[in-house]
């Protein structure tokens, strides 16, 4: 009889263990590279629109307040609203009509994200002024992903030196 009581008590304890209640764990929104990619796509569309509409304020708004462009071709690094406005003015004086950006890779985490891709700068007559590769570091500012560092390299070979 004692054995029977011990077995019954054991089964009761096992049954009690299997009937534990779970407390729902709240799901907190975390970092999502897919949502960052969507934000980058939207920013890149606005970037192209800023060129096509010649809208320097839209152009600058896509960068963090301490954002920098680091152009190819011996130009200086240009940072902040003043530097970005200077670069935008320079681009508009080169007869840039549009730019096509093609993202090839996005990697990173909650602090910074890196976007790699290709670009094609289009002139007013539809010809290509420049083609190459770019690398942009993105940073969240006031809840929005913006360009923090923007650097590019042309694929156009340099002109041959003049012969004497």
N, C-alpha and C positions, 0 to 999 in steps of 0.2 A: 504494500500500500504506500509506503514511503517513496518508493521508486516511482510509482505512478504520480504521486503529488509533485515530485521533483521534475519529472518530465512535463507535466502540465504547467508548472511555474516557468520552466524554460521556454516552452512554446509561447506562453503569454508574453514573456519578455521579448522574444523575437518578433512577435506580432506587433508589439508596441514600438519596437525600433523601426519596423517597416512602415508604420503609419505616421511618420514624422511630417510635420507641416513645413512647407517651404515658404520663405518670405520672398516675395518678388523683389528682384534687384532692379532698381531703376536704370534704364539705359540712358547714358549721358552722351550727347553728341560729341564725337571726337574728330580727329583729323581724318579727312577723306581726300585722297589724291584725286579721285574722280571729280569732286566738287571744286578742287583747285584748278584742274584742267578746264572745267567749264568757265571759271572766273577768268582764266588766262585767255581762252577763246573770245570771251566778251570784251576783254581789255584790248586784245589784238584787233578786233573789229572796230572798236572806237579809235584805236591808233590809226588804222587805215583811213577811217572817216575823217580824222583830224587833218590828215595830209590832203585828202581830196577836197575838203571844204576850206582848207587853209586856216584852220581854227587852232591857234596856239594855246588857248586856254584848255581845250579838250585834250590836246597833246600833253600838256604839262600835268593835267589831272590824272593821267595814267601812271604817273611816277610818285614815289614817296617824296615827302618834303625834302629829304636829303638824297634823293635819287640822282644818279649820274649816267651820262652817256660817255662811252669811251670809244670814240670813232677810230676807224682804220685810217691809214694814210698820213700819219704824222700830225694829225690834229690833236689839240689838247683835250684832256678830260674836262667835261663841263657838268657842273653839279648845281643842284637847287633850282628854284624857279628862274632865277636870272640866267644861269648857265643853260638850262633847257630852252628858255626863250631865245637865247642867242643861237643855239644849235638849230632850232626850228626855223628861224629867220634865214640862216645859212642854207638850209635845205630848200626853202621856198625860192631863194635866189638862184638855185641850180636848176630851175624848171622841173622840179619833181612834181608829178601829177598824182602818183599813187604808189603804193608799195604792196607787194604780195608776200605774206608771211606763211610759211609752212612749218608747223611744229613737228619735230621728229621724235622727241623724247622729253618727258617731264619726270623728274625725280626729286626726292627731298622729304622733309618732315614738317612738323608744326612751326618751326622757327623760320626756315628758309626753304624755298623751292627753286630748282634750276630747270630752265626750259632751253632746249637746244633745237635748232631748226635752220631753215634756209630762207633767204630773202631774194626778192627781185624788185629793184627800184625802177619804176616806169616813168618815162618822160612824157611831156604834153603831147608829143607826136606819136606816142604808143611804143616807141623803141625802149629798149632796156638800157638804163644808165649804168646799172651795176647789179651784179649777182654775187651772192656769197653765203656765208654761214654766220649764225649768231648764237650767242649764249646770254641769257637773261637770268639774273638772280631776282626772285620775287620775295617780297616781305609783306606781312600783313600790317596795315596801318589803318587805324580807326575801323577795324573789322572788315577791311577790304584788301584783297591781294593786289599789290601794285609793283611796278618795276622798281627795283632798288639799284641794280647795276646792269647796264645794257652795253654789250660789247659785240663787235662784228668784224669779220675779215672778208675781204673781197676775194672772189675766185677769178677776177679779171687779171690777166698777167700785166705786169708793168710795161709801159711803152719801151721799145728798144731805144738804146742811147743813140743820139744823133752821131752820124759819122762825119768826119772832116774831109 
